[in-house]
Amino acid sequence: MKNSTLFSCWILILVTLLSSCETQKTNPNRETIEEFYHVFNKRQDFERFLNFYDDTAVLEDIINGDRIEGKKALRDFFDWTNPDFELLEENSLVVKEITADDNRVAISGYFTPFKWGDTEFEAMHFTTLLTLNASGKIIKQVDWINYPSNLVNYNTRKNSNTWLK
């Protein structure tokens, strides 16, 4: 009896492990987003980074109140070639958790410290919700970033609540 119970436990563990591996393999959106953040993190190939977005993608920054529509506007918004931006560490961000389900992916982590002009900015927590289309392109990005007070004037920022309908 003990051997059959032990055998049943091992079968259950094996099935659980195999099904969890299968779940990760069958979710291409998770792999796409892992690659998206890898490219973002290195900040070396802006065209490749933009290619993760659909031409009609929308980015909403809830805290800062920015709403960016379309790939051209995203190009201007991200502005990777701006000489005022300087990484202070090897990586621009650290991803702590990715949760993917169907066409939505939730990501949490933090941006590493950086310099803009003469001002240094501390690390900032972020949570992002991405929605992907059937082609695996990002069609919507919603960011919650814990900006330091010297980066965002909370008294004069745009109000993202105006997007409510």
Rosetta silent file (secondary structure, phi, psi, omega in degrees, C-alpha in Angstrom):
SEQUENCE: MKNSTLFSCWILILVTLLSSCETQKTNPNRETIEEFYHVFNKRQDFERFLNFYDDTAVLEDIINGDRIEGKKALRDFFDWTNPDFELLEENSLVVKEITADDNRVAISGYFTPFKWGDTEFEAMHFTTLLTLNASGKIIKQVDWINYPSNLVNYNTRKNSNTWLK
SCORE:     score description
SCORE:     0.000 S_00000001
   1 L     0.000  -40.602  179.884    0.000    0.000    0.000 S_00000001
   2 H   -62.505  -40.666 -179.142    2.803    2.413    0.819 S_00000001
   3 H   -64.769  -40.049 -179.512    4.456    1.860   -2.580 S_00000001
   4 H   -69.961  -34.692  176.887    1.248    2.583   -4.504 S_00000001
   5 H   -67.311  -43.475  177.885    0.673    5.764   -2.470 S_00000001
   6 H   -62.997  -42.789  178.341    4.240    6.881   -3.081 S_00000001
   7 H   -62.003  -42.070  179.114    3.882    6.050   -6.782 S_00000001
   8 H   -63.050  -40.466  178.054    0.620    8.061   -6.944 S_00000001
   9 H   -63.136  -43.721  179.384    2.308   11.033   -5.306 S_00000001
  10 H   -64.568  -38.846  177.839    5.157   10.946   -7.823 S_00000001
  11 H   -63.366  -43.758  179.810    2.688   10.731  -10.719 S_00000001
  12 H   -62.484  -44.139  178.471    0.775   13.717   -9.334 S_00000001
  13 H   -62.775  -44.809 -179.476    3.989   15.740   -8.945 S_00000001
  14 H   -62.863  -44.370  178.685    5.122   14.809  -12.465 S_00000001
  15 H   -62.711  -41.955  179.068    1.761   15.740  -14.012 S_00000001
  16 H   -62.687  -46.174  179.334    1.761   19.062  -12.135 S_00000001
  17 H   -63.275  -44.807 -179.712    5.288   19.891  -13.287 S_00000001
  18 H   -65.820  -38.974 -179.859    4.576   18.933  -16.880 S_00000001
  19 H   -70.157  -34.566  177.876    1.337   20.896  -17.006 S_00000001
  20 H   -70.348  -36.264  175.683    3.000   24.020  -15.582 S_00000001
  21 H   -66.301  -40.695  179.753    5.793   23.724  -18.163 S_00000001
  22 H   -64.171  -38.422  179.391    3.212   23.231  -20.898 S_00000001
  23 H   -61.558  -44.285  179.913    1.295   26.336  -19.779 S_00000001
  24 H   -67.352  -37.715 -179.601    4.395   28.503  -20.105 S_00000001
  25 H   -67.416  -33.860 -174.669    5.280   26.992  -23.503 S_00000001
  26 L   -89.587    7.405  177.053    1.805   27.593  -24.909 S_00000001
  27 L  -111.640   87.586 -178.305    1.674   31.257  -23.937 S_00000001
  28 H   -65.562  -23.178  179.417    3.578   33.078  -26.668 S_00000001
  29 H   -64.333  -37.026  177.838    2.561   36.444  -25.204 S_00000001
  30 H   -62.850  -45.523  179.187    4.711   35.839  -22.136 S_00000001
  31 H   -63.545  -40.552  178.306    7.723   35.056  -24.330 S_00000001
  32 H   -60.483  -44.923 -176.915    7.015   38.121  -26.487 S_00000001
  33 H   -72.362  -34.157  174.328    6.857   40.384  -23.438 S_00000001
  34 H   -60.534  -42.648  178.207   10.002   38.889  -21.926 S_00000001
  35 H   -67.866  -39.964  177.231   11.794   39.749  -25.186 S_00000001
  36 H   -55.153  -48.261 -179.249   10.133   43.208  -25.230 S_00000001
  37 H   -72.008  -29.917  175.017   11.565   44.002  -21.783 S_00000001
  38 H   -62.534  -46.309  179.483   14.949   42.550  -22.721 S_00000001
  39 H   -65.324  -44.232  178.154   15.132   44.963  -25.678 S_00000001
  40 H   -59.438  -44.859 -176.191   13.843   47.862  -23.554 S_00000001
  41 H   -58.339  -40.725 -177.233   16.332   47.071  -20.810 S_00000001
  42 H   -81.241  -23.950  177.365   19.353   47.280  -23.105 S_00000001
  43 L    50.748   45.214 -179.445   18.122   50.444  -24.914 S_00000001
  44 L  -117.705  -21.859 -175.026   20.206   49.702  -28.007 S_00000001
  45 L  -129.729   84.462 -175.163   17.703   48.864  -30.782 S_00000001
  46 H   -64.311  -38.257 -179.757   14.874   51.401  -30.834 S_00000001
  47 H   -64.959  -40.724  177.014   13.362   50.123  -34.109 S_00000001
  48 H   -63.968  -41.592  177.552   13.159   46.597  -32.722 S_00000001
  49 H   -59.283  -48.693 -179.324   11.556   47.978  -29.553 S_00000001
  50 H   -64.413  -27.165 -179.716    8.923   49.883  -31.550 S_00000001
  51 L   -65.897  -15.589  175.985    8.202   46.770  -33.609 S_00000001
  52 L   -72.617  -16.763 -176.787    6.563   45.195  -30.538 S_00000001
  53 E   -96.912  143.360  169.233    3.762   47.773  -30.902 S_00000001
  54 E   -70.201  154.454 -179.332    0.840   47.742  -33.307 S_00000001
  55 E   -59.866  -26.124 -177.493    0.610   50.849  -35.524 S_00000001
  56 E  -104.950   17.766 -176.448   -2.507   51.961  -33.623 S_00000001
  57 E   -57.322  149.334  176.879   -1.215   51.216  -30.104 S_00000001
  58 E  -121.980  133.340  174.579   -2.308   53.368  -27.166 S_00000001
  59 E  -118.070  127.595  176.805   -0.161   54.048  -24.102 S_00000001
  60 E  -118.739  123.276  174.338   -1.757   55.488  -20.970 S_00000001
  61 E  -102.027  100.456 -172.878    0.365   56.736  -18.095 S_00000001
  62 L   -60.925  -44.797 -174.920   -2.197   56.894  -15.289 S_00000001
  63 L   -70.506  -46.072 -177.085   -0.054   58.848  -12.808 S_00000001
  64 L   -83.385  -15.652  178.431    1.335   61.453  -15.211 S_00000001
  65 L    80.148   18.425  178.286   -1.885   61.704  -17.216 S_00000001
  66 E   -86.618  139.009  172.524   -0.265   61.050  -20.598 S_00000001
  67 E  -131.472  114.088 -175.230   -2.239   59.311  -23.350 S_00000001
  68 E  -111.253  129.108 -177.165   -0.186   58.486  -26.437 S_00000001
  69 E  -123.288  123.250  176.423   -1.923   57.173  -29.570 S_00000001
  70 L    94.163  152.933 -175.592   -0.193   55.521  -32.529 S_00000001
  71 H   -65.250  -36.972  178.790    3.323   54.293  -33.213 S_00000001
  72 H   -62.748  -43.896  178.192    4.612   57.665  -34.479 S_00000001
  73 H   -65.039  -35.533  176.223    3.498   59.343  -31.255 S_00000001
  74 H   -63.752  -40.751  178.132    5.121   56.499  -29.272 S_00000001
  75 H   -56.524  -47.289 -179.946    8.386   57.120  -31.134 S_00000001
  76 H   -67.636  -39.561 -177.835    8.313   60.768  -30.053 S_00000001
  77 H   -64.031  -48.654 -177.244    7.179   59.929  -26.509 S_00000001
  78 H   -71.099  -37.699  170.222    9.927   57.380  -25.789 S_00000001
  79 L    47.200   51.857 -176.026   12.607   59.583  -27.408 S_00000001
  80 L   -60.750  -25.369 -175.413   15.449   57.093  -26.909 S_00000001
  81 L   -87.836    1.990 -178.751   17.965   59.255  -28.768 S_00000001
  82 L   -62.934  122.114 -177.081   17.581   62.248  -26.451 S_00000001
  83 L   -69.731  -11.297  179.033   21.107   63.139  -25.257 S_00000001
  84 L   -75.124  -18.378 -178.573   19.755   64.340  -21.873 S_00000001
  85 E   -87.192  132.448  177.780   19.026   60.722  -20.810 S_00000001
  86 E  -140.785  123.912  173.515   21.837   58.759  -19.173 S_00000001
  87 E   -68.685  140.776  176.261   21.698   55.317  -17.593 S_00000001
  88 L  -104.936   -7.889  176.553   23.462   55.151  -14.250 S_00000001
  89 L  -133.024  169.881 -177.488   23.479   51.356  -14.165 S_00000001
  90 L   -62.104  -39.632 -177.942   23.992   48.670  -16.797 S_00000001
  91 L  -107.811  147.348 -179.032   20.268   47.918  -17.052 S_00000001
  92 L   -86.844  -15.594  179.102   17.461   50.437  -17.332 S_00000001
  93 E  -158.288  164.826  175.298   14.958   48.313  -15.425 S_00000001
  94 E  -128.264  122.842  176.262   14.426   45.171  -13.412 S_00000001
  95 E   -91.292  125.276 -179.916   11.363   43.011  -14.021 S_00000001
  96 E   -96.078  -35.215 -175.949   10.240   41.264  -10.847 S_00000001
  97 E  -152.613  139.012  172.935    7.096   39.486  -12.060 S_00000001
  98 E  -127.669  127.359  175.721    5.278   38.714  -15.300 S_00000001
  99 E  -122.982  119.462 -176.833    1.779   37.259  -15.322 S_00000001
 100 E  -118.741  137.823  178.028    0.360   36.344  -18.721 S_00000001
 101 E  -150.602  117.433 -178.474   -3.148   35.185  -19.549 S_00000001
 102 L    53.693 -115.510 -175.855   -4.580   35.039  -23.065 S_00000001
 103 L  -103.192   12.177  179.149   -3.976   38.488  -24.585 S_00000001
 104 E  -121.094  142.915  179.635   -3.104   40.366  -21.378 S_00000001
 105 E  -135.640  129.252  176.391    0.171   40.550  -19.539 S_00000001
 106 E  -108.100  133.408 -176.761    0.812   42.222  -16.172 S_00000001
 107 E  -129.543  138.209  172.885    4.369   43.218  -15.319 S_00000001
 108 E  -133.125  149.799 -179.333    5.859   44.652  -12.139 S_00000001
 109 E   175.002 -150.448  177.228    9.357   45.801  -11.398 S_00000001
 110 E  -152.125  147.996  171.743   11.358   48.993  -11.148 S_00000001
 111 E   -81.799  139.072  178.918   13.310   51.391  -13.316 S_00000001
 112 L   -77.797  162.993  178.796   16.887   51.763  -12.174 S_00000001
 113 L   -56.472  146.542  178.693   18.284   55.205  -11.262 S_00000001
 114 E  -146.984  170.957  179.725   19.018   57.453  -14.235 S_00000001
 115 E  -120.493  136.163  174.228   20.124   60.957  -15.041 S_00000001
 116 E  -124.246  110.180 -173.980   18.177   63.508  -17.103 S_00000001
 117 L    65.079 -124.139  179.384   20.310   66.523  -17.880 S_00000001
 118 L   -96.668    1.244 -174.020   21.966   67.462  -14.611 S_00000001
 119 E  -104.705  130.599  174.595   19.362   65.786  -12.392 S_00000001
 120 E   -94.194  140.034  179.661   19.647   62.258  -11.018 S_00000001
 121 E  -118.326  140.684 -178.478   16.450   60.288  -10.404 S_00000001
 122 L   -73.506  169.682  174.005   15.996   57.444   -7.963 S_00000001
 123 L   -60.577  147.709 -176.701   14.714   53.963   -8.808 S_00000001
 124 E  -134.374  127.022  174.220   10.963   53.903   -9.477 S_00000001
 125 E   -64.460  147.333  171.916    8.461   51.075   -9.036 S_00000001
 126 E  -142.372  151.777  167.922    6.231   50.320  -11.999 S_00000001
 127 E  -132.653  131.817 -177.458    3.278   48.119  -12.827 S_00000001
 128 E  -129.835  138.871  173.304    2.238   47.765  -16.444 S_00000001
 129 E  -115.423  120.825  179.688   -0.737   46.085  -18.056 S_00000001
 130 E  -111.887  138.980  172.727   -0.266   45.176  -21.725 S_00000001
 131 E  -116.221  130.324 -178.183   -2.956   44.023  -24.139 S_00000001
 132 E  -113.362  150.350  176.103   -1.815   42.231  -27.289 S_00000001
 133 L   -86.755 -176.650 -177.286   -3.657   41.554  -30.531 S_00000001
 134 L   -64.743  -20.691  177.942   -3.856   38.187  -32.328 S_00000001
 135 L   -87.981    0.872  179.530   -0.520   38.958  -34.048 S_00000001
 136 L    80.885   16.307  177.713    1.231   39.392  -30.691 S_00000001
 137 L   -95.162  145.897  178.373    1.611   43.167  -31.060 S_00000001
 138 E   -73.182  124.437  176.983    0.942   45.518  -28.144 S_00000001
 139 E  -107.811  -20.327  177.113   -2.287   47.421  -28.758 S_00000001
 140 E  -149.655  135.946  176.340   -2.629   48.969  -25.304 S_00000001
 141 E  -129.731  125.932  176.618   -0.174   49.748  -22.517 S_00000001
 142 E  -119.965  119.617 -176.875   -1.299   51.101  -19.169 S_00000001
 143 E  -109.416  139.295  166.983    1.489   52.241  -16.827 S_00000001
 144 E  -122.976  109.276 -176.810    1.463   53.011  -13.128 S_00000001
 145 E  -121.146  130.956 -179.903    4.886   54.423  -12.262 S_00000001
 146 L   -83.888   78.536 -178.768    5.830   55.741   -8.828 S_00000001
 147 L   -68.270  141.738  172.970    7.497   58.919  -10.050 S_00000001
 148 L   -71.497  155.584 -175.682    9.541   60.915   -7.553 S_00000001
 149 L   -63.370  -22.117  178.283    8.164   64.379   -6.806 S_00000001
 150 L   -82.472   -1.612  176.985   11.085   66.053   -8.596 S_00000001
 151 L  -105.475  -31.066 -179.385   10.040   64.375  -11.856 S_00000001
 152 L  -128.465  129.645  173.143    6.284   65.004  -11.765 S_00000001
 153 L   -88.126  104.802 -174.475    4.510   68.043  -10.411 S_00000001
 154 L   -69.106  -13.510  177.905    1.454   66.415   -8.897 S_00000001
 155 L   -85.670  -24.612 -176.260   -0.334   69.781   -8.680 S_00000001
 156 L  -118.732    0.843 -178.855   -0.105   70.575  -12.391 S_00000001
 157 L   -63.195  161.387  175.332    0.023   67.149  -14.072 S_00000001
 158 L   -67.747  155.091 -177.324   -2.677   66.113  -16.548 S_00000001
 159 L  -103.397  107.825 -179.544   -5.663   64.312  -15.039 S_00000001
 160 H   -66.436  -14.635  178.536   -6.083   60.772  -16.396 S_00000001
 161 H   -67.108  -18.506  178.256   -9.583   60.702  -14.922 S_00000001
 162 H   -67.794  -13.822  178.220  -10.741   62.808  -17.887 S_00000001
 163 H   -78.697  -14.029 -179.656  -10.454   59.635  -20.000 S_00000001
 164 L   -63.632  138.631  178.383  -13.345   58.052  -18.107 S_00000001
 165 L  -123.007    0.000    0.000  -16.492   57.753  -20.152 S_00000001
